[in-house]
Amino acid sequence: MALAAGGWPGWWTVGWVTAAMAGARTCAMATNRVVDRWIDARNPRTAGRHLPAGTLRVGELRLLAVAGAALMFVAAGMLNWLCLALAPAALAFLVGYSYTKRFTWASHWILGFTDGIAAAGGWIAVRPALEAPALVLWFALTVWIAGFDLIYACQDVEVDRAQGLHSVPARFGVPAALALARVNHALTALALGLDMAFFNVNGYIAVLVLAAVVAALWL
């Protein structure tokens, strides 16, 4: 938002983008818990989560997911026409990601791509056009999140193999996954460096300085 606006984008935009983010993340996380409840129950690391442990019911999380999606659509509509037009595609990834590890080890990058929608969404909330900086930011976030998910998946290699789930560590081994994580994070740095050519650097620095001053006074 700050980069697209060249500074502070205004409370209206900040408020509705925050609402869209909260709704989208709530929908995605609730859906993931419902979809993965049987997998989580068979994994010692995740068996204590709310659904396997019985502290929440499936219906409750489904209702939460629907409410999150509804909030995202309302917020998108309050921002601009392009945000609303692209909201169904975003929802498809938010819901569909949870199923991908059942058939492809590329799920790490699909997760990154899904999270990267936030970067593009923040941009088009201010400027209703999918411009080059938004695409580069989207790519940067895709490889950044994928790199961390590759590392995260190394915890569950044996469980994934036993349950027939797909991941790079389960398919190619932990050393290969860690090497790919390094490559992805190198690409993140490269993409962010490239993207600086598109940004209003003075506006960006102004936002950072403002945040630093406010934080200093608060502390």
Backbone hydrogen bonds in HBPLUS format (Angstrom, degrees):
<---DONOR---> <-ACCEPTOR-->    atom                        ^
c    i                          cat <-CA-CA->   ^        H-A-AA   ^      H-
h    n   atom  resd res      DA  || num        DHA   H-A  angle D-A-AA Bond
n    s   type  num  typ     dist DA aas  dist angle  dist       angle   num
A0005-ALA N   A0001-MET O   2.93 MM   4  6.06 153.1  2.01 149.4 157.1     1
A0006-GLY N   A0002-ALA O   2.90 MM   4  5.77 121.1  2.25 133.4 147.5     2
A0007-GLY N   A0002-ALA O   2.95 MM   5  4.93 142.5  2.10 143.1 149.2     3
A0014-VAL N   A0010-GLY O   3.04 MM   4  6.27 171.9  2.05 156.9 159.5     4
A0015-GLY N   A0011-TRP O   2.76 MM   4  5.74 164.4  1.79 151.2 155.7     5
A0016-TRP N   A0012-TRP O   3.09 MM   4  6.26 168.7  2.10 151.6 154.2     6
A0017-VAL N   A0013-THR O   2.88 MM   4  5.91 157.8  1.92 153.5 160.1     7
A0018-THR N   A0014-VAL O   2.97 MM   4  6.00 156.6  2.02 143.1 149.8     8
A0019-ALA N   A0015-GLY O   3.01 MM   4  6.26 151.2  2.10 140.3 148.5     9
A0020-ALA N   A0016-TRP O   2.88 MM   4  6.06 156.2  1.94 142.3 148.9    10
A0021-MET N   A0017-VAL O   2.86 MM   4  6.08 158.3  1.91 149.5 155.3    11
A0022-ALA N   A0018-THR O   2.92 MM   4  6.13 163.9  1.95 149.5 153.7    12
A0023-GLY N   A0019-ALA O   2.91 MM   4  6.08 164.1  1.93 151.2 155.7    13
A0024-ALA N   A0020-ALA O   2.87 MM   4  5.97 163.9  1.89 149.6 154.5    14
A0025-ARG N   A0021-MET O   2.92 MM   4  6.01 169.6  1.93 154.0 157.1    15
A0026-THR N   A0022-ALA O   2.97 MM   4  6.00 157.9  2.02 143.4 150.2    16
A0027-CYS N   A0023-GLY O   2.97 MM   4  6.11 162.1  2.00 147.8 152.7    17
A0028-ALA N   A0024-ALA O   2.94 MM   4  6.16 164.0  1.97 150.7 155.1    18
A0029-MET N   A0025-ARG O   2.87 MM   4  5.97 171.8  1.88 154.9 157.2    19
A0030-ALA N   A0026-THR O   2.97 MM   4  5.95 164.1  2.00 148.0 153.1    20
A0031-THR N   A0027-CYS O   2.98 MM   4  6.00 160.0  2.02 145.2 151.4    21
A0032-ASN N   A0028-ALA O   2.93 MM   4  6.07 159.1  1.97 146.4 152.6    22
A0033-ARG N   A0029-MET O   3.06 MM   4  6.30 155.0  2.13 146.4 152.1    23
A0034-VAL N   A0030-ALA O   3.11 MM   4  6.39 154.1  2.18 146.8 153.6    24
A0035-VAL N   A0031-THR O   2.85 MM   4  6.04 175.3  1.86 163.7 164.8    25
A0036-ASP N   A0032-ASN O   2.94 MM   4  5.86 156.8  2.00 144.6 151.1    26
A0037-ARG N   A0034-VAL O   3.40 MM   3  5.32 169.6  2.42 105.5 107.1    27
A0040-ASP N   A0036-ASP O   2.74 MM   4  5.87 167.8  1.75 166.8 170.3    28
A0041-ALA N   A0037-ARG O   3.07 MM   4  6.14 147.4  2.18 134.3 142.6    29
A0042-ARG N   A0039-ILE O   3.12 MM   3  5.39 136.3  2.32 102.3 113.8    30
A0043-ASN N   A0040-ASP O   3.18 MM   3  5.21 162.0  2.22 104.7 110.1    31
A0046-THR N   A0043-ASN O   2.96 MM   3  5.47 140.6  2.12 116.1 126.5    32
A0047-ALA N   A0043-ASN O   2.87 MM   4  5.69 121.0  2.23 157.7 173.8    33
A0049-ARG N   A0046-THR O   3.06 MM   3  5.66 168.6  2.08 122.7 124.3    34
A0053-ALA N   A0049-ARG O   2.90 MM   4  5.88 156.8  1.96 162.3 170.0    35
A0054-GLY N   A0050-HIS O   2.93 MM   4  5.91 115.1  2.36 133.3 148.0    36
A0055-THR N   A0050-HIS O   2.94 MM   5  5.05 134.0  2.16 148.4 152.7    37
A0054-GLY N   A0051-LEU O   3.04 MM   3  5.00 145.0  2.17  99.8 110.5    38
A0060-GLU N   A0057-ARG O   3.12 MM   3  5.34 125.8  2.42 101.1 114.4    39
A0061-LEU N   A0057-ARG O   3.30 MM   4  6.74 156.8  2.36 152.7 157.9    40
A0062-ARG N   A0058-VAL O   2.93 MM   4  6.20 155.5  1.99 155.2 163.0    41
A0063-LEU N   A0059-GLY O   2.99 MM   4  6.14 157.8  2.04 143.6 149.2    42
A0064-LEU N   A0060-GLU O   3.00 MM   4  6.25 151.3  2.08 140.7 149.0    43
A0065-ALA N   A0061-LEU O   2.87 MM   4  6.10 151.8  1.95 145.5 152.7    44
A0066-VAL N   A0062-ARG O   3.01 MM   4  6.30 158.8  2.06 150.4 155.4    45
A0067-ALA N   A0063-LEU O   2.96 MM   4  6.18 158.7  2.00 148.0 154.2    46
A0068-GLY N   A0064-LEU O   2.90 MM   4  6.12 154.8  1.96 146.6 153.5    47
A0069-ALA N   A0065-ALA O   2.98 MM   4  6.24 159.2  2.02 149.3 154.4    48
A0070-ALA N   A0066-VAL O   2.93 MM   4  6.16 158.2  1.98 149.1 155.2    49
A0071-LEU N   A0067-ALA O   2.97 MM   4  6.21 158.1  2.02 148.6 154.1    50
A0072-MET N   A0068-GLY O   3.01 MM   4  6.27 156.1  2.07 146.8 153.3    51
A0073-PHE N   A0069-ALA O   3.03 MM   4  6.34 157.7  2.09 150.9 156.1    52
A0074-VAL N   A0070-ALA O   2.97 MM   4  6.24 162.1  2.01 152.9 157.8    53
A0075-ALA N   A0071-LEU O   2.93 MM   4  6.07 168.8  1.94 153.7 157.0    54
A0076-ALA N   A0072-MET O   2.89 MM   4  6.05 158.3  1.93 147.5 153.9    55
A0077-GLY N   A0073-PHE O   2.97 MM   4  6.14 158.5  2.02 147.0 152.4    56
A0078-MET N   A0074-VAL O   3.03 MM   4  6.33 140.6  2.19 143.7 154.7    57
A0078-MET N   A0075-ALA O   3.12 MM   3  5.07 124.4  2.44  93.5 107.8    58
A0079-LEU N   A0075-ALA O   3.16 MM   4  6.40 123.6  2.49 140.0 154.0    59
A0079-LEU N   A0076-ALA O   3.12 MM   3  5.21 144.1  2.26  99.1 109.6    60
A0080-ASN N   A0076-ALA O   3.36 MM   4  6.63 150.4  2.46 169.7 165.1    61
A0084-LEU N   A0080-ASN O   3.27 MM   4  6.59 161.5  2.30 151.9 156.9    62
A0085-ALA N   A0081-TRP O   2.90 MM   4  6.08 154.7  1.96 145.3 153.0    63
A0086-LEU N   A0082-LEU O   2.99 MM   4  6.12 150.3  2.08 149.5 155.6    64
A0087-ALA N   A0083-CYS O   3.08 MM   4  6.06 120.2  2.45 137.2 151.3    65
A0087-ALA N   A0084-LEU O   3.31 MM   3  5.13 145.5  2.44  94.3 104.1    66
A0090-ALA N   A0086-LEU O   3.10 MM   4  6.44 158.5  2.15 154.5 161.1    67
A0091-LEU N   A0087-ALA O   2.90 MM   4  6.13 158.5  1.94 154.4 160.3    68
A0092-ALA N   A0088-PRO O   3.01 MM   4  6.25 148.4  2.11 142.6 150.6    69
A0093-PHE N   A0089-ALA O   3.31 MM   4  6.68 152.0  2.39 146.2 151.8    70
A0094-LEU N   A0090-ALA O   2.94 MM   4  6.20 160.2  1.98 152.3 158.7    71
A0095-VAL N   A0091-LEU O   2.96 MM   4  6.09 155.5  2.02 152.0 156.5    72
A0096-GLY N   A0092-ALA O   2.78 MM   4  5.62 152.0  1.86 136.7 146.5    73
A0097-TYR N   A0093-PHE O   2.98 MM   4  5.56 153.4  2.05 141.8 143.9    74
A0099-TYR N   A0096-GLY O   3.06 MM   3  5.72 155.2  2.12 120.5 127.3    75
A0100-THR N   A0097-TYR O   2.95 MM   3  5.43 154.5  2.02 118.4 126.0    76
A0102-ARG N   A0099-TYR O   3.12 MM   3  5.78 159.8  2.16 117.8 123.7    77
A0103-PHE N   A0100-THR O   2.99 MM   3  5.72 166.9  2.01 121.5 125.5    78
A0104-THR N   A0100-THR O   2.98 MM   4  5.96 144.5  2.10 162.3 172.7    79
A0166-HIS N   A0101-LYS O   2.71 MM  65  4.96 172.6  1.72 158.4 159.2    80
A0109-TRP N   A0106-ALA O   3.02 MM   3  5.63 127.8  2.31 115.2 126.3    81
A0110-ILE N   A0106-ALA O   3.16 MM   4  6.52 149.4  2.26 147.3 156.3    82
A0111-LEU N   A0107-SER O   2.91 MM   4  6.07 154.6  1.97 147.6 153.0    83
A0112-GLY N   A0108-HIS O   3.09 MM   4  6.37 156.6  2.14 138.0 144.6    84
A0113-PHE N   A0109-TRP O   2.81 MM   4  5.98 158.7  1.85 144.7 150.4    85
A0114-THR N   A0110-ILE O   2.94 MM   4  6.10 153.6  2.01 142.3 149.5    86
A0115-ASP N   A0111-LEU O   2.91 MM   4  6.24 161.9  1.94 155.7 159.9    87
A0116-GLY N   A0112-GLY O   2.80 MM   4  5.95 145.2  1.92 143.6 154.7    88
A0117-ILE N   A0114-THR O   3.21 MM   3  5.43 150.2  2.31 101.8 110.2    89
A0118-ALA N   A0115-ASP O   3.01 MM   3  5.82 153.8  2.08 119.0 124.9    90
A0119-ALA N   A0116-GLY O   3.01 MM   3  5.37 125.4  2.32 105.6 118.0    91
A0120-ALA N   A0116-GLY O   3.32 MM   4  6.77 162.9  2.35 154.9 157.8    92
A0121-GLY N   A0117-ILE O   2.70 MM   4  5.84 156.4  1.75 150.7 158.9    93
A0122-GLY N   A0118-ALA O   2.86 MM   4  6.01 156.1  1.91 147.2 152.4    94
A0123-TRP N   A0119-ALA O   3.19 MM   4  6.44 151.3  2.28 142.2 149.5    95
A0124-ILE N   A0120-ALA O   2.96 MM   4  6.26 171.8  1.96 160.3 160.7    96
A0125-ALA N   A0121-GLY O   2.94 MM   4  5.95 132.3  2.17 142.0 153.7    97
A0126-VAL N   A0123-TRP O   3.06 MM   3  5.63 146.6  2.18 112.0 120.5    98
A0127-ARG N   A0123-TRP O   2.92 MM   4  6.12 171.8  1.93 153.3 156.1    99
A0129-ALA N   A0127-ARG O   2.54 MM   2  5.61 135.4  1.72 119.2 103.2   100
A0131-GLU N   A0129-ALA O   3.06 MM   2  5.66 121.4  2.42 108.4  92.2   101
A0134-ALA N   A0131-GLU O   3.05 MM   3  5.56 121.5  2.41 112.6 126.3   102
A0135-LEU N   A0131-GLU O   3.21 MM   4  6.56 152.6  2.29 150.5 158.8   103
A0135-LEU N   A0132-ALA O   3.08 MM   3  5.14 117.0  2.49  98.6 113.9   104
A0136-VAL N   A0132-ALA O   3.00 MM   4  6.29 158.4  2.05 159.2 165.0   105
A0137-LEU N   A0133-PRO O   2.93 MM   4  6.11 161.2  1.96 149.2 154.6   106
A0138-TRP N   A0134-ALA O   2.89 MM   4  6.04 151.4  1.98 141.6 149.9   107
A0139-PHE N   A0135-LEU O   2.95 MM   4  6.24 156.7  2.01 145.3 150.8   108
A0140-ALA N   A0136-VAL O   2.89 MM   4  6.15 159.7  1.93 149.3 155.1   109
A0141-LEU N   A0137-LEU O   2.94 MM   4  6.19 159.8  1.98 152.0 156.4   110
A0142-THR N   A0138-TRP O   2.94 MM   4  6.12 150.0  2.03 144.5 153.6   111
A0143-VAL N   A0139-PHE O   3.09 MM   4  6.40 165.8  2.11 161.0 160.5   112
A0144-TRP N   A0140-ALA O   2.99 MM   4  6.03 147.5  2.10 141.0 151.1   113
A0145-ILE N   A0141-LEU O   2.98 MM   4  5.99 177.2  1.98 150.6 151.5   114
A0146-ALA N   A0142-THR O   3.03 MM   4  6.07 157.6  2.08 142.7 149.9   115
A0147-GLY N   A0143-VAL O   3.00 MM   4  5.95 153.1  2.07 135.8 142.2   116
A0148-PHE N   A0144-TRP O   3.27 MM   4  6.65 157.7  2.32 146.6 151.5   117
A0149-ASP N   A0145-ILE O   2.85 MM   4  6.08 155.5  1.90 152.7 160.5   118
A0150-LEU N   A0146-ALA O   2.90 MM   4  6.09 147.1  2.01 147.9 155.9   119
A0151-ILE N   A0147-GLY O   3.33 MM   4  6.64 153.2  2.40 140.9 146.8   120
A0152-TYR N   A0148-PHE O   2.88 MM   4  6.15 163.4  1.91 150.8 155.9   121
A0153-ALA N   A0149-ASP O   2.87 MM   4  5.96 153.2  1.94 145.5 151.6   122
A0154-CYS N   A0151-ILE O   3.08 MM   3  5.45 149.7  2.18 107.0 116.2   123
A0155-GLN N   A0152-TYR O   3.22 MM   3  6.05 167.6  2.24 119.8 123.3   124
A0156-ASP N   A0153-ALA O   3.09 MM   3  5.58 151.4  2.18 113.3 120.4   125
A0160-ASP N   A0156-ASP O   2.79 MM   4  5.85 164.6  1.82 159.8 164.1   126
A0161-ARG N   A0157-VAL O   3.01 MM   4  6.24 161.4  2.04 151.3 156.5   127
A0162-ALA N   A0158-GLU O   2.97 MM   4  6.10 158.0  2.02 145.3 151.6   128
A0163-GLN N   A0159-VAL O   2.98 MM   4  6.16 144.7  2.10 146.2 155.2   129
A0165-LEU N   A0160-ASP O   2.81 MM   5  4.75 153.6  1.88 147.5 147.5   130
A0164-GLY N   A0161-ARG O   3.30 MM   3  5.13 158.6  2.35  97.9 104.2   131
A0171-ARG N   A0167-SER O   2.94 MM   4  6.04 147.7  2.04 146.6 155.7   132
A0172-PHE N   A0168-VAL O   2.72 MM   4  5.56 171.2  1.72 159.2 162.4   133
A0173-GLY N   A0169-PRO O   2.85 MM   4  4.31 135.1  2.05 112.5 122.3   134
A0177-ALA N   A0173-GLY O   3.18 MM   4  6.44 153.0  2.25 145.0 153.1   135
A0178-LEU N   A0174-VAL O   2.93 MM   4  6.19 161.4  1.97 163.2 167.2   136
A0179-ALA N   A0175-PRO O   3.00 MM   4  6.18 153.5  2.08 144.4 151.8   137
A0180-LEU N   A0176-ALA O   2.95 MM   4  6.17 157.4  2.01 146.7 152.7   138
A0181-ALA N   A0177-ALA O   2.90 MM   4  6.14 146.1  2.02 142.5 152.6   139
A0182-ARG N   A0178-LEU O   3.11 MM   4  6.40 151.6  2.19 143.2 149.1   140
A0183-VAL N   A0179-ALA O   3.12 MM   4  6.47 156.3  2.18 145.4 151.7   141
A0184-ASN N   A0180-LEU O   2.90 MM   4  6.15 161.1  1.94 152.3 156.9   142
A0185-HIS N   A0181-ALA O   3.00 MM   4  6.23 154.8  2.06 147.4 153.9   143
A0186-ALA N   A0182-ARG O   2.92 MM   4  6.14 145.7  2.04 146.1 155.7   144
A0187-LEU N   A0183-VAL O   2.97 MM   4  6.25 153.6  2.04 147.8 154.9   145
A0188-THR N   A0184-ASN O   2.96 MM   4  6.25 141.0  2.11 137.8 149.0   146
A0189-ALA N   A0185-HIS O   3.15 MM   4  6.41 161.5  2.19 144.2 146.6   147
A0190-LEU N   A0186-ALA O   3.02 MM   4  6.29 158.5  2.07 147.3 153.6   148
A0191-ALA N   A0187-LEU O   2.84 MM   4  6.01 161.0  1.88 149.6 154.4   149
A0192-LEU N   A0188-THR O   2.96 MM   4  6.19 162.8  1.99 154.9 159.3   150
A0193-GLY N   A0189-ALA O   2.98 MM   4  6.12 154.6  2.04 144.9 152.2   151
A0194-LEU N   A0190-LEU O   2.93 MM   4  6.16 155.3  1.99 148.4 155.1   152
A0195-ASP N   A0191-ALA O   2.89 MM   4  6.04 154.8  1.95 146.7 153.8   153
A0197-ALA N   A0194-LEU O   3.26 MM   3  6.07 159.3  2.31 119.0 123.5   154
A0198-PHE N   A0195-ASP O   2.87 MM   3  5.52 155.9  1.93 119.7 126.8   155
A0199-PHE N   A0196-MET O   3.25 MM   3  5.22 143.8  2.38  98.6 108.4   156
A0204-TYR N   A0200-ASN O   3.10 MM   4  6.42 156.2  2.16 152.2 159.6   157
A0205-ILE N   A0201-VAL O   2.90 MM   4  6.13 167.7  1.91 158.7 160.9   158
A0206-ALA N   A0202-ASN O   2.94 MM   4  6.09 152.1  2.02 143.6 151.9   159
A0207-VAL N   A0203-GLY O   3.18 MM   4  6.47 153.2  2.25 144.8 150.0   160
A0208-LEU N   A0204-TYR O   3.18 MM   4  6.54 159.0  2.23 148.9 154.4   161
A0209-VAL N   A0205-ILE O   2.83 MM   4  6.07 161.7  1.87 156.9 161.8   162
A0210-LEU N   A0206-ALA O   2.95 MM   4  6.11 162.8  1.98 148.9 153.6   163
A0211-ALA N   A0207-VAL O   2.99 MM   4  6.22 163.8  2.01 149.8 153.8   164
A0212-ALA N   A0208-LEU O   2.91 MM   4  6.13 155.8  1.97 147.5 154.5   165
A0213-VAL N   A0209-VAL O   2.88 MM   4  6.11 159.8  1.92 155.1 160.0   166
A0214-VAL N   A0210-LEU O   2.98 MM   4  6.19 172.1  1.99 157.4 159.4   167
A0215-ALA N   A0211-ALA O   2.93 MM   4  6.04 160.5  1.97 145.6 151.7   168
A0216-ALA N   A0212-ALA O   2.88 MM   4  6.02 155.7  1.94 145.1 152.0   169
A0217-LEU N   A0213-VAL O   2.95 MM   4  6.21 161.9  1.98 154.5 158.7   170
A0218-TRP N   A0214-VAL O   2.93 MM   4  6.12 156.5  1.98 148.2 155.2   171
A0219-LEU N   A0215-ALA O   2.90 MM   4  6.07 159.0  1.94 150.2 155.6   172
